[in-house]
Amino acid sequence: MNRLNERLALIVVVLLLILSRQSTPEFQVGDILFQDLDCGPPCEAIEAVTSGYNGAQLSHNGIITEIKGDKFSQIFLVEAIGEGVVKTPLDKFLQRSNKVIVGRLKPDYTYMISDAINYIETSILGKPYDYIFDLENDTYYCSEVIYQGFQVADSTQNLFVINPMTFNEPNSKNPFVHWVTYYKELNAAIPEGELGLNPGGMSQSDKIDIIHTFEKPSGMQ
């Protein structure tokens, strides 16, 4: 009887290992992780402007640039966060918030990945954070890192579309109080109507597939 129980226990363990492997995708360089960061007023303001894939509220993203093994600690993303553009292990990225969906370029566009990653790692990694959200300066916010990388790879594809940005409350001409205070502290004008992009809009690109959800972001159906 004890042997039978041991065998059953072993079978259960093996099945759980198989299921865990099936539930997590085999990540690839070029995969884009979209995150519901829950960082308070800044994230709430970003999420209120553009909903993401299936209504997901997304405020941050990063792109996988290096894979050294199967462990999350061996998979690295480049992201713009804090004071600049940094390389972060996947496990630490997920510790910040597990409400993440994973996007992957459709086969017609994967040829762009190598050049995009090369540009991001050699020309953007280490640059300062773009607090103003200006596509024309040599600083970068999260969505801009990914956008600029693929623009260099092939600007004719318009992988991610830039649109006039709004910092106003929905259905209003009044900016969020957070942005008024934010730009006043920076001694800069709110760039209302300037071109830009955000994680929510990028997640809806028809040139990527959403292949995995770690935990559903807020609002996602």
C-alpha positions in Angstrom: 0.0 0.0 0.0 2.8 2.4 0.9 4.5 1.6 -2.5 1.2 2.4 -4.3 1.0 5.7 -2.4 4.6 6.6 -3.3 3.9 5.8 -7.0 0.7 7.9 -7.0 2.6 10.8 -5.3 5.4 10.6 -8.0 2.8 10.6 -10.8 1.2 13.7 -9.3 4.5 15.5 -9.1 5.4 14.6 -12.7 2.0 15.8 -13.9 2.4 19.1 -12.0 5.8 19.6 -13.5 4.4 19.0 -17.0 1.4 21.3 -16.4 3.7 24.1 -15.1 5.9 23.8 -18.2 2.8 23.9 -20.5 1.3 27.0 -18.6 4.4 29.1 -19.2 5.6 29.8 -22.7 9.0 29.3 -24.0 10.1 32.9 -24.2 11.9 34.3 -27.2 14.1 37.3 -27.7 11.8 40.1 -29.0 8.8 39.1 -26.8 7.2 42.2 -25.3 5.9 42.2 -21.7 3.0 44.5 -20.9 2.5 45.3 -17.2 -0.2 46.7 -15.0 2.2 48.4 -12.7 -0.1 49.8 -10.0 2.2 52.7 -9.3 -0.5 55.1 -8.1 -1.6 58.4 -9.9 0.9 58.2 -12.7 -0.2 54.7 -13.8 -3.8 55.5 -13.2 -3.6 58.5 -15.5 -1.8 56.5 -18.2 -4.3 53.6 -18.0 -7.3 56.0 -18.1 -6.3 57.4 -21.5 -5.9 54.1 -23.5 -7.2 50.7 -22.6 -5.1 47.8 -23.7 -5.6 44.3 -25.2 -9.1 43.1 -24.2 -9.6 46.1 -21.9 -6.4 45.5 -19.9 -5.1 48.5 -17.9 -1.5 48.7 -18.8 1.1 51.2 -17.7 4.5 49.8 -18.4 6.3 47.5 -20.8 9.7 45.9 -21.5 11.3 43.8 -24.2 13.2 40.5 -23.8 16.7 41.0 -25.2 18.7 38.1 -23.8 18.0 34.5 -22.8 20.7 32.6 -21.0 18.6 29.7 -19.7 15.1 28.5 -18.7 15.0 30.2 -15.3 13.3 33.6 -15.0 16.5 34.9 -13.5 18.3 34.0 -16.7 15.9 35.9 -19.0 16.5 39.6 -19.4 14.4 42.6 -20.5 15.4 46.1 -21.4 13.0 48.6 -19.9 12.9 52.3 -19.1 12.1 52.8 -15.5 13.3 54.8 -12.6 16.2 57.0 -13.7 17.0 55.4 -17.0 17.0 52.5 -19.5 18.1 49.3 -17.7 18.4 45.6 -18.1 16.2 43.6 -15.7 15.9 39.9 -15.0 12.4 38.5 -15.6 11.9 37.3 -12.1 12.5 40.9 -10.7 10.3 42.4 -13.4 7.4 40.1 -12.2 8.1 40.7 -8.6 7.2 44.4 -9.3 3.8 43.2 -10.6 2.7 39.8 -11.8 -0.2 41.4 -13.8 1.5 40.9 -17.1 0.6 39.8 -20.6 3.2 38.7 -23.2 3.1 39.9 -26.8 5.0 38.3 -29.7 5.5 39.6 -33.2 3.6 37.8 -35.9 5.8 35.7 -38.3 5.8 38.3 -41.0 7.6 40.8 -38.8 10.1 38.6 -36.8 12.9 39.5 -39.3 12.9 42.9 -37.5 13.8 41.6 -34.1 17.6 41.2 -34.5 18.2 44.7 -35.7 15.8 46.2 -33.2 17.4 44.4 -30.2 20.9 45.3 -31.4 19.9 49.0 -31.6 18.2 48.9 -28.2 21.2 47.3 -26.5 23.9 49.4 -28.2 22.2 52.8 -28.5 19.4 53.0 -26.0 20.5 50.9 -23.0 21.9 53.2 -20.3 20.3 56.4 -21.6 18.3 58.6 -19.1 14.6 58.3 -18.5 12.4 60.6 -20.6 10.4 62.4 -17.9 8.9 64.8 -20.5 7.7 62.0 -22.9 9.3 63.6 -25.9 10.1 61.3 -28.9 12.6 63.9 -30.3 15.2 64.0 -27.4 17.8 61.5 -26.5 16.0 60.2 -23.4 13.5 57.3 -23.4 10.3 56.3 -21.7 9.2 52.6 -21.7 7.1 52.5 -24.9 9.6 54.7 -26.7 12.5 52.2 -26.2 10.6 49.5 -28.0 9.1 51.8 -30.6 12.5 53.3 -31.6 14.1 49.9 -31.8 11.6 48.6 -34.4 11.6 51.9 -36.2 15.3 51.5 -36.8 14.8 47.9 -37.9 12.2 48.9 -40.5 10.3 52.1 -40.3 8.0 51.2 -43.2 6.2 48.6 -41.2 4.7 51.0 -38.6 4.7 48.1 -36.1 3.4 50.5 -33.4 1.4 53.6 -34.3 2.2 56.9 -32.7 -0.8 59.2 -32.0 -1.3 62.7 -30.5 -1.0 62.2 -26.7 -3.6 63.5 -24.2 -3.0 64.2 -20.6 -6.6 65.2 -20.0 -9.2 63.4 -18.0 -11.6 61.4 -20.3 -14.2 63.5 -22.0 -12.7 66.6 -20.7 -10.3 69.4 -21.7 -8.9 69.5 -18.2 -5.6 67.7 -17.5 -5.3 65.2 -14.7 -4.2 66.9 -11.5 -1.3 64.6 -11.3 0.0 65.8 -14.7 -0.4 69.5 -13.7 1.7 68.9 -10.6 4.2 66.6 -12.4 5.0 69.1 -15.2 5.1 72.1 -12.9 7.8 70.3 -10.9 9.7 69.7 -14.1 9.2 73.3 -15.2 7.9 72.1 -18.5 4.7 72.5 -20.5 2.3 69.6 -20.7 2.9 68.1 -24.2 -0.8 67.8 -25.0 -1.3 66.8 -28.6 2.3 65.9 -29.2 3.0 62.5 -30.8 3.7 59.5 -28.6 2.5 56.1 -27.6 1.7 54.0 -24.5 1.7 50.4 -23.4 -2.1 50.0 -23.8 -2.1 51.2 -27.4 0.9 49.1 -28.3 -0.7 45.9 -26.9 -3.5 46.3 -29.4 -1.2 46.3 -32.5 -2.4 44.0 -35.2 1.2 43.0 -35.8 1.6 41.1 -32.5 -0.1 38.1 -30.9 -0.8 38.0 -27.1 0.6 34.6 -26.3 0.4 34.4 -22.5 -1.1 36.0 -19.4 0.7 35.6 -16.0 -2.1 37.3 -14.0 -4.9 39.3 -15.6 -4.3 43.0 -15.6 -7.1 45.1 -14.1 -10.0 45.5 -16.6 -8.9 42.7 -18.8 -11.8 40.5 -20.1 
